[in-house]
């Protein structure tokens, strides 16, 4: 969801509160007013706000620190993509499973990162890349709109010139 000052919305979903707080702080330092960050300790909380259509979701696979029947990251990813196809999802996990990585990409994840000592740096770079792509796509869309309008204006002027030429010459 774009805010009024054109910042991008980022959801962070992780059941590790220390990691979540640290990541939010690092991203806020890096991107300042470029992004607006919301944090969630489980997938269900995130999904309750998915109608806001965030631009980016950073999503941990293992969301099981809370008692009860919680969704895992793959299940949340699938629901996010069903509700908001354009939302880019960055999957995180501490587990080394190729099958999990393949499932994530098959369901539409933008990136799959291992949770380790360099995770925050890798997440920052991934978000920077996503922001760049969003800006490039937005500019391309605006350019297509301007070109379409200018083409219409040209056709109207050409038609008017031809009409006036035929009428008076």
MONOR-V627435 format. One record per residue. N is the residue number from 1. RES is the residue in three letters. OMEGA is omega as a letter, one per 20 degrees, with the letter a starting at -180 (999 if undefined). NEAR is the number of other C-alpha atoms within 8 Angstrom. Layout:
# MONOR-V627435
n: {N | N}
res: {RES | RES}
omega: {OMEGA | OMEGA}
near: {NEAR | NEAR}
This chain:
# MONOR-V627435
n: {1 | 2 | 3 | 4 | 5 | 6 | 7 | 8 | 9 | 10 | 11 | 12 | 13 | 14 | 15 | 16 | 17 | 18 | 19 | 20 | 21 | 22 | 23 | 24 | 25 | 26 | 27 | 28 | 29 | 30 | 31 | 32 | 33 | 34 | 35 | 36 | 37 | 38 | 39 | 40 | 41 | 42 | 43 | 44 | 45 | 46 | 47 | 48 | 49 | 50 | 51 | 52 | 53 | 54 | 55 | 56 | 57 | 58 | 59 | 60 | 61 | 62 | 63 | 64 | 65 | 66 | 67 | 68 | 69 | 70 | 71 | 72 | 73 | 74 | 75 | 76 | 77 | 78 | 79 | 80 | 81 | 82 | 83 | 84 | 85 | 86 | 87 | 88 | 89 | 90 | 91 | 92 | 93 | 94 | 95 | 96 | 97 | 98 | 99 | 100 | 101 | 102 | 103 | 104 | 105 | 106 | 107 | 108 | 109 | 110 | 111 | 112 | 113 | 114 | 115 | 116 | 117 | 118 | 119 | 120 | 121 | 122 | 123 | 124 | 125 | 126 | 127 | 128 | 129 | 130 | 131 | 132 | 133 | 134 | 135 | 136 | 137 | 138 | 139 | 140 | 141 | 142 | 143 | 144 | 145 | 146 | 147 | 148 | 149 | 150 | 151 | 152 | 153 | 154 | 155 | 156 | 157 | 158 | 159 | 160 | 161 | 162 | 163 | 164 | 165 | 166 | 167 | 168 | 169}
res: {UNK | UNK | UNK | UNK | UNK | UNK | UNK | UNK | UNK | UNK | UNK | UNK | UNK | UNK | UNK | UNK | UNK | UNK | UNK | UNK | UNK | UNK | UNK | UNK | UNK | UNK | UNK | UNK | UNK | UNK | UNK | UNK | UNK | UNK | UNK | UNK | UNK | UNK | UNK | UNK | UNK | UNK | UNK | UNK | UNK | UNK | UNK | UNK | UNK | UNK | UNK | UNK | UNK | UNK | UNK | UNK | UNK | UNK | UNK | UNK | UNK | UNK | UNK | UNK | UNK | UNK | UNK | UNK | UNK | UNK | UNK | UNK | UNK | UNK | UNK | UNK | UNK | UNK | UNK | UNK | UNK | UNK | UNK | UNK | UNK | UNK | UNK | UNK | UNK | UNK | UNK | UNK | UNK | UNK | UNK | UNK | UNK | UNK | UNK | UNK | UNK | UNK | UNK | UNK | UNK | UNK | UNK | UNK | UNK | UNK | UNK | UNK | UNK | UNK | UNK | UNK | UNK | UNK | UNK | UNK | UNK | UNK | UNK | UNK | UNK | UNK | UNK | UNK | UNK | UNK | UNK | UNK | UNK | UNK | UNK | UNK | UNK | UNK | UNK | UNK | UNK | UNK | UNK | UNK | UNK | UNK | UNK | UNK | UNK | UNK | UNK | UNK | UNK | UNK | UNK | UNK | UNK | UNK | UNK | UNK | UNK | UNK | UNK | UNK | UNK | UNK | UNK | UNK | UNK}
omega: {r | r | a | a | r | r | r | a | r | r | r | a | r | r | r | a | r | r | a | a | r | a | r | r | a | r | r | r | a | a | r | a | a | a | r | a | r | a | a | a | r | a | a | r | r | a | r | a | a | r | r | r | r | r | a | r | r | a | r | r | a | a | a | a | r | r | r | a | a | r | r | a | r | r | r | r | a | r | r | a | r | a | a | a | a | r | r | a | r | a | r | r | r | a | r | r | r | a | r | r | r | r | a | a | r | a | r | r | r | a | r | a | r | r | r | a | a | a | a | r | r | r | r | r | r | r | r | r | r | r | r | r | r | a | r | r | r | r | r | r | r | r | r | a | r | r | r | a | a | r | r | r | r | r | r | r | r | r | r | r | r | r | a | r | a | a | a | a | 999}
near: {8 | 10 | 8 | 5 | 5 | 7 | 11 | 13 | 14 | 13 | 13 | 13 | 15 | 14 | 14 | 8 | 8 | 6 | 8 | 13 | 8 | 8 | 9 | 11 | 8 | 9 | 10 | 11 | 7 | 7 | 8 | 8 | 7 | 8 | 11 | 9 | 10 | 8 | 9 | 12 | 11 | 12 | 14 | 9 | 9 | 11 | 11 | 7 | 8 | 11 | 8 | 6 | 9 | 13 | 12 | 13 | 13 | 12 | 13 | 12 | 10 | 9 | 15 | 9 | 6 | 7 | 6 | 4 | 4 | 11 | 11 | 11 | 13 | 9 | 8 | 12 | 14 | 9 | 9 | 12 | 12 | 7 | 8 | 10 | 7 | 6 | 12 | 10 | 13 | 15 | 15 | 12 | 12 | 7 | 5 | 6 | 6 | 6 | 6 | 7 | 9 | 8 | 9 | 13 | 11 | 7 | 9 | 9 | 13 | 9 | 9 | 12 | 11 | 10 | 9 | 6 | 5 | 7 | 10 | 9 | 7 | 9 | 10 | 10 | 8 | 10 | 9 | 8 | 8 | 9 | 8 | 8 | 8 | 8 | 8 | 8 | 8 | 8 | 8 | 8 | 8 | 8 | 8 | 8 | 8 | 8 | 8 | 8 | 8 | 8 | 8 | 8 | 8 | 8 | 8 | 8 | 8 | 8 | 8 | 8 | 8 | 8 | 8 | 9 | 8 | 7 | 6 | 5 | 5}
